[in-house]
Amino acid sequence: MEMKEHTQELFLFAEMSQGKEYAFDFFFNYYYPGLCVYAQNMFSLPEEEAKNVVQDVFLKFWNDRKKISINSSVRSYLFVAVKNKSLDYLKKNKSQGKNIELEGKELPEESIDAYIYSELQTLFDESLGKLPARCREVFELSRFEGLKNREIAQRLDISEKTVENQMTKALRILKVELKDYLPLFLLFEAFHFFR
């Protein structure tokens, strides 16, 4: 997270701590979709249960706003809170005899952002591997090497229109392949090429 964004986030958290609802609304609207996807996909929670877990986290976030101390970022705090609440949900349902697999649900000790980024990178790489060869080549030259359409066309000896078509096709395929994860991707600025 860039320093400017981090400072803005801390300012909004300070405002929320003083009871300013607009600041809470910002955090809820910005993080809620990604946190729901995270709870669903990382912990295999059903959609409704994932929403309940995230809503519970936000309710506690608001109610405990004066007691909470944020050392890194609000995003990290919320992801850790959802992780913990999801694990509590899984343990509770396991103890009630429901067939829910807990093994492998504990996250590594590294920071939550680094873990999520690593998971997203793996998902993205797998999806990228599903692109047709020419389509992938054009996408990588554009998004990873920063070449303009004209430069890609010259390098590959194809028309600029073909480059545009291949980029459109690549983005369409990737958005379909990763549709369930897009809210999480958009929370991480490193995946700017979806914009």
C-alpha positions as CSV (number, residue, x, y, z in Angstrom):
1,M,0.0,0.0,0.0
2,E,1.4,3.4,-0.9
3,M,2.2,5.9,1.8
4,K,-0.5,8.3,0.7
5,E,-3.2,5.6,0.7
6,H,-1.9,4.4,4.1
7,T,-2.1,7.9,5.5
8,Q,-5.7,8.4,4.2
9,E,-6.7,5.0,5.6
10,L,-5.3,5.9,9.0
11,F,-7.1,9.3,8.9
12,L,-10.4,7.5,8.0
13,F,-9.9,5.0,10.8
14,A,-9.3,7.9,13.3
15,E,-12.5,9.5,12.0
16,M,-14.4,6.2,12.5
17,S,-12.9,5.9,16.0
18,Q,-14.6,9.2,16.8
19,G,-18.0,7.8,15.6
20,K,-18.0,9.3,12.1
21,E,-20.2,6.9,10.1
22,Y,-19.0,8.0,6.7
23,A,-15.6,6.6,7.5
24,F,-17.1,3.2,8.5
25,D,-19.2,3.3,5.4
26,F,-16.1,3.7,3.3
27,F,-14.3,0.7,4.8
28,F,-17.5,-1.4,4.5
29,N,-18.2,-0.5,0.9
30,Y,-14.5,-0.8,-0.1
31,Y,-13.6,-4.1,1.6
32,Y,-16.8,-6.0,2.0
33,P,-16.9,-7.7,-1.5
34,G,-13.3,-8.8,-1.3
35,L,-13.6,-10.1,2.2
36,C,-16.7,-12.2,1.3
37,V,-14.8,-13.8,-1.6
38,Y,-11.8,-14.4,0.7
39,A,-14.0,-16.2,3.3
40,Q,-15.7,-18.2,0.6
41,N,-12.7,-19.3,-1.3
42,M,-10.0,-19.5,1.3
43,F,-12.1,-21.3,3.9
44,S,-14.8,-22.9,1.7
45,L,-17.6,-21.2,3.5
46,P,-21.0,-21.2,1.8
47,E,-21.8,-17.8,0.3
48,E,-24.4,-16.9,3.0
49,E,-22.1,-18.0,5.8
50,A,-19.2,-16.0,4.3
51,K,-21.5,-12.9,4.2
52,N,-22.5,-13.5,7.9
53,V,-18.9,-13.9,9.0
54,V,-17.9,-10.6,7.2
55,Q,-20.9,-8.7,8.6
56,D,-20.0,-9.9,12.1
57,V,-16.5,-8.7,11.6
58,F,-17.7,-5.3,10.5
59,L,-20.2,-5.1,13.4
60,K,-17.4,-5.8,15.9
61,F,-15.1,-3.4,14.0
62,W,-17.7,-0.6,14.5
63,N,-18.6,-1.5,18.1
64,D,-15.0,-1.8,19.2
65,R,-13.7,1.2,17.2
66,K,-12.5,3.0,20.3
67,K,-10.6,0.0,21.6
68,I,-9.0,-1.2,18.3
69,S,-5.4,-0.3,17.7
70,I,-4.3,-0.6,14.0
71,N,-0.5,-1.0,13.6
72,S,-0.2,-2.0,9.9
73,S,-3.3,-1.2,7.9
74,V,-7.1,-1.5,8.1
75,R,-7.0,-4.0,5.2
76,S,-4.6,-6.3,7.1
77,Y,-6.7,-5.9,10.3
78,L,-9.9,-6.8,8.5
79,F,-8.4,-9.8,6.6
80,V,-7.0,-11.2,9.9
81,A,-10.3,-10.7,11.6
82,V,-12.2,-12.5,8.8
83,K,-9.6,-15.3,8.9
84,N,-10.1,-15.7,12.7
85,K,-13.9,-15.5,12.5
86,S,-13.9,-18.0,9.6
87,L,-11.8,-20.5,11.6
88,D,-14.1,-20.0,14.6
89,Y,-17.0,-20.8,12.4
90,L,-15.4,-23.9,11.0
91,K,-14.4,-25.1,14.5
92,K,-17.9,-24.5,15.9
93,N,-19.5,-26.4,13.0
94,K,-17.0,-29.2,13.3
95,S,-17.8,-29.5,17.1
96,Q,-21.5,-29.7,16.2
97,G,-20.9,-32.8,14.1
98,K,-21.0,-31.1,10.7
99,N,-18.6,-32.6,8.2
100,I,-16.3,-29.6,7.7
101,E,-12.6,-30.1,7.0
102,L,-10.4,-27.9,9.2
103,E,-7.1,-29.4,8.2
104,G,-5.0,-27.1,6.2
105,K,-7.1,-24.0,7.1
106,E,-4.4,-22.4,9.3
107,L,-2.6,-19.7,7.5
108,P,1.2,-19.5,7.5
109,E,2.9,-17.1,9.9
110,E,3.8,-14.6,7.2
111,S,1.7,-11.5,6.9
112,I,-1.8,-12.0,5.6
113,D,-1.2,-9.6,2.7
114,A,1.8,-11.6,1.5
115,Y,-0.2,-14.9,1.8
116,I,-3.2,-13.5,-0.1
117,Y,-1.0,-12.0,-2.8
118,S,0.8,-15.3,-3.2
119,E,-2.5,-17.2,-3.6
120,L,-3.8,-14.6,-6.1
121,Q,-0.5,-14.8,-8.1
122,T,-0.9,-18.6,-8.3
123,L,-4.5,-18.3,-9.5
124,F,-3.5,-15.6,-12.0
125,D,-0.6,-17.7,-13.4
126,E,-2.9,-20.7,-13.8
127,S,-5.4,-18.6,-15.7
128,L,-2.7,-17.0,-17.8
129,G,-1.6,-20.4,-18.8
130,K,-5.0,-21.1,-20.3
131,L,-4.8,-18.3,-22.8
132,P,-4.0,-19.3,-26.4
133,A,-0.3,-18.8,-27.2
134,R,-0.5,-15.6,-29.3
135,C,-3.1,-14.1,-27.0
136,R,-0.8,-14.7,-24.0
137,E,2.2,-13.4,-25.8
138,V,0.4,-10.1,-26.7
139,F,-0.9,-9.8,-23.1
140,E,2.5,-10.3,-21.6
141,L,4.2,-7.8,-23.9
142,S,1.6,-5.2,-23.1
143,R,1.1,-5.7,-19.4
144,F,4.4,-7.0,-18.2
145,E,6.9,-5.3,-20.6
146,G,4.8,-2.1,-21.0
147,L,4.9,-2.1,-24.8
148,K,2.4,-0.1,-26.8
149,N,0.2,-1.7,-29.4
150,R,2.3,-0.3,-32.2
151,E,5.5,-1.8,-30.7
152,I,3.9,-5.2,-30.1
153,A,2.6,-5.2,-33.7
154,Q,6.1,-4.5,-35.0
155,R,7.8,-7.0,-32.8
156,L,5.4,-9.8,-33.7
157,D,4.9,-8.7,-37.3
158,I,1.1,-8.4,-37.0
159,S,-1.3,-5.5,-37.4
160,E,-2.2,-3.2,-34.5
161,K,-5.8,-4.3,-34.9
162,T,-4.8,-7.9,-34.3
163,V,-3.0,-6.7,-31.1
164,E,-6.1,-4.9,-30.0
165,N,-8.3,-8.0,-30.7
166,Q,-5.8,-10.3,-28.8
167,M,-5.7,-8.0,-25.8
168,T,-9.5,-7.8,-25.7
169,K,-9.7,-11.6,-25.9
170,A,-7.1,-12.0,-23.2
171,L,-8.9,-9.7,-20.8
172,R,-12.2,-11.2,-21.5
173,I,-10.9,-14.8,-20.8
174,L,-9.0,-13.7,-17.6
175,K,-12.0,-11.9,-16.2
176,V,-14.2,-15.0,-16.8
177,E,-11.6,-17.3,-15.4
178,L,-11.0,-15.1,-12.3
179,K,-14.6,-13.7,-11.9
180,D,-15.0,-15.1,-8.4
181,Y,-11.7,-13.5,-7.3
182,L,-11.9,-10.1,-9.0
183,P,-12.9,-8.2,-5.8
184,L,-9.7,-9.6,-4.2
185,F,-7.5,-8.8,-7.2
186,L,-8.8,-5.2,-7.2
187,L,-7.8,-4.7,-3.6
188,F,-4.2,-5.4,-4.6
189,E,-2.7,-2.7,-6.7
190,A,-0.1,-5.0,-8.2
191,F,-2.9,-6.5,-10.3
192,H,-3.5,-3.2,-12.0
193,F,-3.8,-4.7,-15.5
194,F,-7.4,-5.6,-15.0
195,R,-8.3,-1.9,-15.0
